[in-house]
Amino acid sequence: MTTTRRYPGDPGLPYNAFAKECPSRGTLEHVTGRWGALTLGALSEGSLRFNELRRRVGGVSEKMLSQTLHALERDGLVHREAQPTNPPRVDYELTPLGHEAARRVLSLIHFLEDSMDDVLLARESYDARGAR
């Protein structure tokens, strides 16, 4: 039996990411944004420290990675563990919910990687037509 999930503040409204006031939209943005998807994918390989993660996700700035990790942690997808050492050691890892999200995002990433020849041909064709 499937149950309809509903807003906690208004049990009359089902979650619907297509509705602008739905809280799932924010999490969708965090997960599917460039840095969120790549961060989840990188952490699917195991726990990483901040700088290890930054090196793994090529091109992300320190500020953007920090913001992304905060958003994913707030959404319950990433767990941050600070070790009381000198210097401090902070590790990031996926929660069970984060592993499920990463599995789904990686499926999309792998599909796109496998389809890039077709995508590049489509781009060439589009550009040759002068389409706008």
Disulfide bonds with the S-S distance in Angstrom:
none
